[in-house]
Amino acid sequence: MYLSHRRSALAAIVALTSLPVMANDYPTKPVRLIVPYAAGGGTDIVARLVAQKLGKRLGQSFIVENKAGAATQAGTTVVAKAAPDGYTLLMGTANLATNVPLFKKLPYDAGKDLAPVSLVTKVPVYLFVTPNSPIKSAKDIVGLSKTTNGGLSWASAGIGSIPNLAGELFHAQTKADMTHIPYKGSSESVIAVASGQTAFAFDNLPPFAAQVAAGKVKPIAVALPERSTLTPDVPTLQELGIPVVAYSWWGVLAPAGTPASIVDRLNKEIVAIVKEPDVQARFAQLGIEGVGSTPAEFSAHIQSETKKWSEVVKAAGIQPE
């Protein structure tokens, strides 16, 4: 009996003393950072930038793996089911929130299967028109839509995307007579507005940047609480009396159960990376805003976004798949 108790005590001591060592030594081998989109997009570009910086800071390779499919579900599931040891991470997106109301059943529970590390970026949603459009302000849409036969058509990157949901929220707040034309991605949405196929579009700045620079489209409002530092001359919808806040976002998460010491170390490094001048400059070039947050703040953010967009999806009558 004495020997048994002694062995149990020794095992407990070893377990307790090994945890700090594990955290201090982390990482001792390459870390996978899963991107739930194909290579080349904004999420992928930011993930590779963060991975490169983490590798330099922590002395190990952070390897980006693209696992696209099922509106980010494929890549997210890989991380949700991975060992909680800090060696498989996710560059999560706003789909963690929007997929909840858009799909009847998900292969993971973001709240239970993932551990938020840090919100990395916000990607503001803008309202775009052509320079010669009669719509000079977001407020013009309401009146013009009611005096135009059939109302006004508007473009988004597709049903369920954050730009689409931003437009639905705009519609709910303004009661404008507007018809959604969902396209298969932002590239088609850009063409639709620039060519006059639709009166306006809701989308992020990066896919519209070239057309904005060429003077073929222009942003007339941004869906943020305060003006974006990227476009300080563009008013917010809130300034115009339309309480719409909408942005895409990306952040790093680990499997639930990952030791808090590892989550905290990753958080510390990621927050520092976001503040680096060259990273800030690259983000500005991409049309996105760096954030950096605590794990608790990121967790609260996901919960808040899930509640918000679930209500918008329900009000818009969008049926889950």
N, C-alpha and C positions, 0 to 999 in steps of 0.2 A: 504493500500500500504506500509506504514511504517513498519507494523508488518510483512508483507511478506518479505521485504528486510532484516529485522532483523533476521528472521528465516533462510534465505539463508546464511547470513553472519555467523551465529552461526554454521550452518551445515558445511560451508567451513572450519571454524576454527577447529571444531572437527575432520574433515577428515584429515587436515594437521597435527594436533598434534598427531593423532592416529598412523600415519605411523612409526615414530621413536620408539614408544612404542612397536609396533608390531615387528619391526626388533630386538629391544633389548631383547624382551622376547622370541623370536624364539629360539628353538621350544618349544611349550607348550604341545605337544602331540607326540606320536610316528610318525616317518617319514618312508615312504616306499622307498626302493631303488630297483628299478626293474632291474633285470638281464635278458636280452633277450636270454639266453641260459639255458640249463638244469643245475642242480646242479652238482658240482664236477669238472668242467672245470676251466681253468685259469681265465677267466673273473669272474666266481663265487667266486673263492678263493680270488682274489684281492678285489672284492666288499665286501665280508664279513670282510676282514681285515680293509678296510676303514670304513665300517659301525660300527664296534666295536670301532674303535678309535674315530669316530665322536660322538658316544654315550657317551663315557667317557668325551670328551671335552665339549659337549653341554648339558649334563645332561638329555638326553632323549634317548629312544630306537630308533635305526635305523635298521629297519627290512628288510632283503633281501628277495625279492620275485622273484622266477624264472618263467618267462613266455616265454618259447621257442616257436619257430615256424616261418616259412616263412622267413628264413634267417634274423632273428632278427626283422622282421616287427611287429610281434605280440606284443612283449614287448615294442617296441619303440612307437607303436600306443597308448598304454595305457597311457604313459607319455605325449605324444603330445596332448592328449585330456583331460588330468587331469586339475583340478583347479590350477591356477598359484599362489599357496600360499606357496610353499616350502615344502609341505608334501608328494609329490610324485616326486622322482628323478629317473634318468636313468643312469645306467653304460653303456654308449654308446661305440660302437666299430667302427672299420674301415668300417664296413658295412654301416655306415651313408654316407660314400663317395662312396663305390663300388656299393651299391644297386641302385644308381641313373642311371648308364648306363646299369645295368644288368636286370632291370625290366622296362617294358613299363609304368606301373602305380604304384605308391606307395600310401598308405593310409595316408601319412603325407608328409609335406615339411620340411625337417630338418632345412633349413635356416629360415623358417617363424614360425614353430611350436615349436621349442626348443630353450632354452637359454643356451649356453655353460657356464659351471662353471669353470672347470679346466681339462686339459689333465693330466692324472695320470701316465700312463706308455707307454713305447714303447717296442715292442717285435720284435727284429731284425729277418730278414729272412737270413738264411744261405744257402750255397751250400754244400751239403753233398755227399760224395763218400765212398767207402769201402777202408780200408788201402792198400789193394793189387791192387787197381784200377790203370790202366795206366794214369788216370787223376790225376796228381799231383798238378796242378794249374788250375784255371778257364780258363786260356788262352789255355790250352791244348784241351779244348772241341772243339774249332773251327777247328783246324787241324785234330783231331781224327775223328770228325763227318764227315768230307769230305772224309776220307780214309776208312771209315767203310761202308760196304754195307748196305744200308737202313738208314744210319745215326745212331744217338744215341737216345735212349728213356730216358725220364725223368719223375719223379713222382711228384705229388703235392697232397694236401689234398682235391682237388676237383675244378671243374670249378668255377671261380669267386672268389676263395679265394685269399687272398693277396699273398701267396706263388705261386699260379698259375699265377697271374698277374706279379709277379716279374720275373718268368721264361719267360713270353711273352715279357717283356721289355728287358730281357737279349738276347732273340732271335732277337728282333728288332735291338739291338745295335751291335750284333756280326755276324748276318746272318749265324749262325751255322746251320748245318743240324740236327735238333732235333725234336723228336716226343713226344708230351705230352701224358702221361698216367694218367688221373685223377682218383684218388681213393676216396673212401667214408670215408674220414677223415685221419688225420695224422698217426694213428696207422697202417693203411694199407700201407701208404707211407713209413714208417720206414721199414716194412718187405720187401717191394719191393726192396729197395736199399740194405739192409743188405744181402738179399738172392741172389742178382745179377739179379733180374728180370728187373731192369732198371739201366742205367749207373750212374745216379745221381738223386738228388732230391733238390727241393727248399722247405724249411720249417722253422718253428721256432725251437729254441733250446729245449724248454721244452719237447715236445714229443719224441725227439731224445736223450735226456740226458742219459738215462739208457744204450742205445746202444753205445753211445760215451764213457761212463765210462767203458763199457765192451770191448772196443776196436774193435767193429764190424763195426762202421762207424766213419767218422771224418769230421768235418767242414773244408773246404779249402778256404772259402771266406765268407764275411759278407756284406750285402747290406746296409751299413750305410756310411754317409759322412766321419766318423772317426772310428777308431777301437773301438770295444766295450770293456768296462772295464771288462765285463764278460769273454771275450776271447781275451786278448791283443795280443796273438801270431797269431791270424787269420787275414790275410790282408783283406782290403776292396776291393770290386770290382773296385772302383774308382782308388785305388792304382795300379791296374793291367791294367788300361786304359779302363775299361768298366764302363761307367757312369750309374750305376744302384743303386738306393736308394729305398728300400722297407722295410716296417716294419708294423706289426699289431699294433694297439694301443687301449687303453681304457681310457675313461674319463667320468666325471660326468656332466650331463646336467639336466636342470629343464624345465618345460613348459614355453613357451614364455609368457611374461607378468608378470613373477615372479618379485616382487619388487627388484630393484637393491641392496638395503641394505641387503636383504637375500642372494642374489647371492654372494655379496662381502664377507659376513660373512662366508658362506660355502667355498668360495674360499680360504680365509685366513686360515681356519682350515685344508683344504685338502692339501694345499701347505706345511703347517707345518708338517702334518702327513707324507707326502712323505719323508721329511728330517729326520725323527726319525731313529736312528741307527738300531733299531730292525726291522723296516719296510724295510729299505735298505737291511738288511741282508736277510730278507725273500724274497724280490724281487730277489736278487742275486741267492738264492737257487732255485727259480722258473725259472731262466733264463730270467728275464725281467729287464728293466731299469726304475727306477723311474724318473718322469719328474717334474710335477707341473708347472702350467702356469697361466697367467691371463685369464679372460674370453675372452678378445679381441684376445689374442694370440691363444686360442683354436678355436675361431670362424674362424680366418684366416687360421688356420691349416686345418680345415674341408673343407673350400672352396678350398684351394690349392690341397688337396688330391682328392677332387671330380673332379676337372679339370684334374689333372694328370691321374687318373685311367680311366676317361671317354675317354681320348685320346688313352690310351693303349688298352682298350676294343674295341674301334672302329678299331684301326690299326690291332688288332689280329683277327678281323672278328667274335668276339663272339656275338651271337644274343641274344637280351634281351628276357626275358620270358614274 
